[in-house]
């Protein structure tokens, strides 16, 4: 899905299923000029650590995430039982693949999440932690497994099978699990905090695109994004007029 910036250039969203290798027919073509991730650049160090773990023992990074517990663990455990697709993989395959392609093609890569040295972002993170630690939120954790299952039952019928010949039903199942994980995770925040996050990230996405447009007027910036998150980011782009300067990582 494309969003054309009134200041020039295009943000091209690639909605993907986290920890899942997408079929070749659903992957983006090579018609983009740079990649932006809704992550902090320290994520690259995490990918390197996960790759080292995988080299030492196949699936070890996934098992570490599963042993960490929580809703991510519930998603990964269920994904492991889905035949026909490669899921529950670390590092997250699609963002990692796009970054590698950008490096190979000498294209710029942008990590748009601010760091903890950014006072505004640090205040937002602290507000999120305070909200998650409120007594009602902590009480919800007592019924986390039941809550995940209930949300999954509600979410799965909303996911449509992709129109491809390969593994469509398996992908739909994985997409439902990922959407469940995302919605449960988001429920520990508030509408205001989610809006603050999306507004800041879209400002920085536009800043990354503005940097890319400096070297090519009709530049296309590709952004891998969780399927269930894309509608909120798109809505923020349509209303947010701010552009925050962001440069590529070295």
C-alpha positions as CSV (number, residue, x, y, z in Angstrom):
1,X,0.0,0.0,0.0
2,X,1.4,3.4,-1.0
3,X,1.1,6.8,0.7
4,X,2.1,9.8,-1.4
5,X,3.7,12.5,0.6
6,X,2.5,16.0,-0.4
7,X,6.1,17.2,0.0
8,X,7.3,14.6,-2.5
9,X,8.1,10.9,-2.6
10,X,6.1,7.8,-1.6
11,X,6.0,5.6,1.5
12,X,5.3,2.0,0.5
13,X,4.1,-0.2,3.3
14,X,4.8,-3.9,3.2
15,X,2.4,-5.5,5.7
16,X,4.0,-8.7,6.9
17,X,3.5,-11.4,9.6
18,X,6.1,-11.1,12.4
19,X,8.7,-13.9,12.7
20,X,7.3,-15.5,9.5
21,X,9.0,-16.0,6.1
22,X,6.6,-14.6,3.6
23,X,6.1,-16.4,0.3
24,X,8.1,-15.0,-2.6
25,X,4.9,-14.0,-4.4
26,X,4.0,-11.6,-1.5
27,X,7.4,-10.0,-1.1
28,X,8.0,-6.5,-2.4
29,X,9.7,-6.1,-5.8
30,X,12.9,-4.2,-6.1
31,X,11.2,-0.9,-7.0
32,X,12.2,1.0,-3.9
33,X,15.0,3.4,-3.1
34,X,15.4,3.0,0.7
35,X,14.0,1.1,3.7
36,X,12.7,2.4,7.0
37,X,11.9,0.4,10.1
38,X,9.7,1.4,13.0
39,X,12.5,0.3,15.3
40,X,15.6,1.7,17.0
41,X,18.9,1.1,15.4
42,X,20.0,-1.0,18.4
43,X,17.8,-3.7,16.9
44,X,20.6,-4.5,14.5
45,X,22.7,-5.6,17.5
46,X,19.9,-7.8,18.6
47,X,19.7,-9.4,15.1
48,X,23.4,-10.1,15.2
49,X,23.1,-11.8,18.6
50,X,20.1,-13.9,17.4
51,X,22.0,-15.0,14.3
52,X,24.9,-16.1,16.4
53,X,22.5,-18.1,18.6
54,X,20.9,-19.7,15.5
55,X,24.4,-20.6,14.2
56,X,25.2,-22.4,17.4
57,X,21.9,-24.2,17.6
58,X,18.9,-24.1,15.2
59,X,15.9,-22.6,16.8
60,X,17.8,-21.5,20.0
61,X,16.8,-17.9,19.6
62,X,13.1,-18.9,19.2
63,X,13.3,-21.1,22.3
64,X,14.8,-18.3,24.3
65,X,11.9,-16.0,23.3
66,X,9.4,-18.8,24.2
67,X,11.0,-19.3,27.6
68,X,10.6,-15.6,28.2
69,X,6.8,-16.3,28.6
70,X,4.0,-13.8,28.0
71,X,1.8,-13.3,24.9
72,X,4.8,-13.4,22.5
73,X,5.5,-16.9,23.8
74,X,1.9,-17.9,23.2
75,X,2.0,-16.7,19.7
76,X,5.3,-18.4,18.9
77,X,4.3,-21.8,20.4
78,X,1.2,-21.9,18.2
79,X,3.0,-20.7,15.1
80,X,5.4,-23.6,15.5
81,X,2.6,-26.1,14.9
82,X,1.5,-24.5,11.6
83,X,2.5,-26.7,8.6
84,X,3.4,-25.3,5.2
85,X,5.1,-22.1,6.3
86,X,8.3,-21.1,8.1
87,X,7.2,-19.2,11.2
88,X,8.4,-18.4,14.7
89,X,11.8,-17.4,13.3
90,X,14.5,-15.1,14.7
91,X,15.8,-12.6,13.6
92,X,12.4,-11.4,12.2
93,X,12.9,-12.6,8.6
94,X,11.3,-9.9,6.5
95,X,12.7,-6.7,8.0
96,X,16.1,-8.4,8.2
97,X,15.9,-9.4,4.5
98,X,15.0,-5.9,3.4
99,X,17.9,-4.4,5.4
100,X,20.3,-6.9,3.8
101,X,19.0,-6.1,0.3
102,X,19.4,-2.4,1.0
103,X,23.0,-3.0,2.1
104,X,23.7,-5.1,-0.9
105,X,22.3,-2.4,-3.2
106,X,24.0,0.5,-1.4
107,X,20.5,1.9,-0.5
108,X,19.9,3.9,2.7
109,X,18.4,2.3,5.8
110,X,16.5,4.4,8.4
111,X,15.6,3.3,11.9
112,X,12.9,5.8,12.9
113,X,12.3,5.0,16.6
114,X,14.0,7.7,18.8
115,X,16.5,6.6,21.4
116,X,16.3,6.9,25.2
117,X,18.5,10.1,25.0
118,X,15.4,11.8,23.4
119,X,13.6,13.3,26.4
120,X,10.2,13.3,24.8
121,X,10.4,9.6,23.8
122,X,11.8,8.7,27.3
123,X,8.8,10.4,28.9
124,X,6.5,8.4,26.6
125,X,8.3,5.2,27.5
126,X,8.0,6.0,31.3
127,X,4.3,6.7,30.8
128,X,3.8,3.4,29.1
129,X,5.6,1.6,31.9
130,X,3.4,3.4,34.5
131,X,0.3,2.4,32.6
132,X,1.3,-1.2,32.3
133,X,2.1,-1.4,36.1
134,X,-1.3,-0.1,37.2
135,X,-3.1,-2.6,39.4
136,X,-6.0,-3.3,36.9
137,X,-3.4,-4.1,34.2
138,X,-1.4,-6.4,36.6
139,X,-4.7,-8.1,37.5
140,X,-5.3,-8.8,33.8
141,X,-2.0,-10.8,33.7
142,X,-3.5,-13.4,36.0
143,X,-5.8,-14.4,33.2
144,X,-3.4,-13.8,30.3
145,X,-3.6,-17.3,28.8
146,X,-7.4,-17.2,28.8
147,X,-7.4,-13.7,27.5
148,X,-5.1,-14.6,24.6
149,X,-7.3,-17.5,23.6
150,X,-10.5,-15.4,23.7
151,X,-8.9,-12.6,21.6
152,X,-7.6,-15.2,19.1
153,X,-11.1,-16.7,18.8
154,X,-12.5,-13.2,18.0
155,X,-9.6,-12.1,15.7
156,X,-9.1,-15.2,13.5
157,X,-12.4,-14.8,11.5
158,X,-11.4,-11.2,10.6
159,X,-8.3,-12.5,8.8
160,X,-8.8,-13.3,5.1
161,X,-6.8,-15.9,3.3
162,X,-4.3,-14.3,0.8
163,X,-5.1,-15.0,-2.9
164,X,-2.0,-17.1,-3.6
165,X,-1.6,-20.7,-4.6
166,X,0.8,-21.5,-1.8
167,X,0.0,-21.9,1.9
168,X,-2.8,-19.4,1.9
169,X,-4.7,-20.9,4.8
170,X,-1.6,-21.4,6.9
171,X,-0.6,-17.8,6.3
172,X,-4.1,-16.7,7.4
173,X,-3.7,-18.7,10.6
174,X,-0.3,-17.1,11.3
175,X,-1.7,-13.7,10.6
176,X,-4.5,-14.3,13.0
177,X,-2.1,-15.3,15.8
178,X,0.1,-12.2,15.1
179,X,-2.9,-9.9,15.1
180,X,-4.0,-11.5,18.5
181,X,-0.5,-10.9,20.0
182,X,-0.5,-7.3,18.7
183,X,-4.0,-6.5,20.0
184,X,-3.4,-8.0,23.4
185,X,-0.1,-6.1,23.7
186,X,-1.7,-2.8,22.6
187,X,-4.5,-3.3,25.2
188,X,-1.9,-2.7,28.0
189,X,-1.6,0.9,26.8
190,X,-4.1,3.7,26.3
191,X,-5.6,5.4,23.2
192,X,-3.6,8.6,24.1
193,X,-0.3,6.8,24.5
194,X,-0.8,4.8,21.2
195,X,-1.6,8.1,19.4
196,X,1.5,9.8,20.8
197,X,3.6,6.9,19.6
198,X,2.1,6.8,16.1
199,X,2.3,10.5,15.7
200,X,6.0,10.6,16.6
201,X,6.9,7.7,14.3
202,X,5.0,9.0,11.3
203,X,6.7,12.4,11.7
204,X,10.0,10.6,11.6
205,X,8.9,8.4,8.7
206,X,8.2,11.6,6.7
207,X,11.6,12.9,7.8
208,X,13.3,9.8,6.4
209,X,11.4,10.1,3.2
210,X,12.3,13.8,2.9
211,X,16.0,12.8,3.3
212,X,15.6,10.2,0.5
213,X,13.8,12.7,-1.8
214,X,16.9,15.0,-1.6
215,X,18.6,12.6,-4.0
216,X,15.6,11.5,-6.0
217,X,12.3,13.4,-6.5
218,X,10.1,10.4,-6.9
219,X,11.8,8.2,-4.3
220,X,10.0,5.3,-2.8
221,X,10.7,4.4,0.9
222,X,9.6,0.9,1.8
223,X,8.4,0.2,5.4
224,X,7.8,-3.3,6.7
225,X,5.0,-3.2,9.2
226,X,2.9,-5.6,11.2
227,X,-0.4,-6.1,9.3
228,X,-2.6,-5.1,12.2
229,X,-0.6,-1.9,12.9
230,X,-0.7,-0.5,9.4
231,X,-4.2,1.0,9.5
232,X,-3.3,3.1,12.6
233,X,0.0,4.3,11.1
234,X,-1.8,5.2,7.8
235,X,-4.5,7.1,9.7
236,X,-1.7,9.1,11.5
237,X,0.1,9.9,8.3
238,X,-3.1,11.4,6.8
239,X,-3.6,13.8,9.7
240,X,-0.1,14.4,11.0
241,X,1.6,17.4,9.3
242,X,4.8,17.3,11.2
243,X,8.1,16.3,9.6
244,X,11.0,15.4,11.9
245,X,14.5,15.1,10.4
246,X,15.9,11.6,10.3
247,X,19.1,10.4,8.6
248,X,20.2,6.9,7.5
249,X,22.3,4.7,9.6
250,X,25.9,4.1,8.6
